[in-house]
Amino acid sequence: MSQGWNIQTPKDAELALLFCGKRSCRPGDSVGPVVREHYLIHVCLSGMGTYRVQGEEYRLKAGEGFLILPGEVASYRADDADPWSLVWVGFTGSRAEEHLLSCGLSAQSRICHCGATGRLEHCVQEMIRYDTVGRGHELLRLGELYRFLGYVAQTASAAARRGRESGSEYVELAVDYIKSHFQEDLTVAKLARYVGLNRSYLTTVFQNALHLSPQQFLMRYRMERAAQMLEKENLSVAEIARSCGYPDPLTFSKAFKRTIGLTPSFYRRNTRESSGNGPVS
């Protein structure tokens, strides 16, 4: 028994769901060899099967999935004795490859291990449920696609964390998070919770990689962004302080002077005068 649907979608979207489906295969059921024009992920819910691509053959079981890339010849076949049940999603978009990398999937890594097959099946069922004309249904389908990829990425992230021997990847994740959330009430505890480490170990890997603590890196980044705003924006010091995560302008000014060596007002005056824009009141 098979369920699924197909839709037309804009080619310039960041991520767009093209179709999805669910099927309980019969022994020996096969697809291909065939070429697809989009990205396609299958996940095995139960049973077994074989995936062939680029001269390679992969034997898959429940809890595993496989990626088919645009423009390549691929085929897959259900096991004769224990045929698989599959769910699948086909999608495209300018950021599709980026999201696949988050899932640990690429041309060099086509197989994923999915610990949340029940959740993935539910996502596909919801996509199928919203295959009707209705206000917001397209967004709901897209939301389920993001959820589907998110569950796959969570499993990939957990496996990567278990296999890491260096803290450099944690530092990269933390730095990216700081740059995206520096305007918020960001603490080391929140940062550690985000990357999945305790505060002590996060501080250790930061010191090893950057010779700074997470708190020092956050402050330096905030001050660098504040300096850019002082040079280019006509915002008050209080507005810049709040834009950099400091509700209290006095605390911000002290931190800025401690880091940059000048008060915010003096820094703005110096940079504006040196650039030829004249004194700033």
C-alpha positions, 0 to 999 in steps of 0.5 A: 500500500502506498500513499503520497502526493506531488506539487509544483513549487517555486524554483527560487525558494530556500527550501521547498517540498515537492512530494512525499510518501509512505509505502509498505513494499512487497518482496522484491519491489524495486525502483530504477535505475532512474535519475531524479532532478531533486533531492530525495530522502528515504527512511526505512521504518521496518524490514530491509532493502538495498540501495545502489548508486555510483557503483556502490551497494548499501544494505539497509535496515529499520532506522536507516535512510538514504539520500539520492542527489539530483542528476545521478542514477540510483535504484533501490529494492525491497528484500525478498524475505523481509521487505521494507516499509519506507517513508520519503520526502522529495525537495529542492531549494537554494539551501537544501544542500546546506540543510542536508549537511546539517543532517550529515548527508552529502555526496560523500555520506549518503546513509543516515541513521534515524533514531526517531523513525516514528516521528519521521513517519508522523511528519510525512503523515502530516504532510499528506494530511495537508495535501488539500487546498486551504489557507496555510496548508503550504506553510504547514507542509513546509513546516513538517519538512523542516521538522523531518530534517530537524529530526534527522539532523538531531540524530546526526548531531548526537552521533557526531558528538559521541565520536568527537575527539577534539573540542574544535567543533563545539567552539565553532558551534558556540561562536556561530551561536554567539554571533547570532544571539549577542544582542540577547541576554546570553550567558555561558550557561545558555551557550553550554546548554546549546552545544551540549557541554557543561560550562567547565568543559566549554571554557576549557575547549574555548581556552584551548582553541581561542585563548579566551573564555566564552565570556571574554569572546562574547564581550569582545564580539559585542564591543566589535559590533558596538564599534561598528555601530558607533562608526556608521550608525547615528544611534545614541550610546544607550541605543547601541548598548541595548542593541549589543545586549547591555540594558544599562548604558553605564555598564556598557560604557565601562565594558567598552572602555575596558575593551577598546580603551576609549569611551563610546562617545570619544571613540565615535568622535575620533573615528568620525573626525579621522574619516573626514566627517567632522566633529560629532556632537 
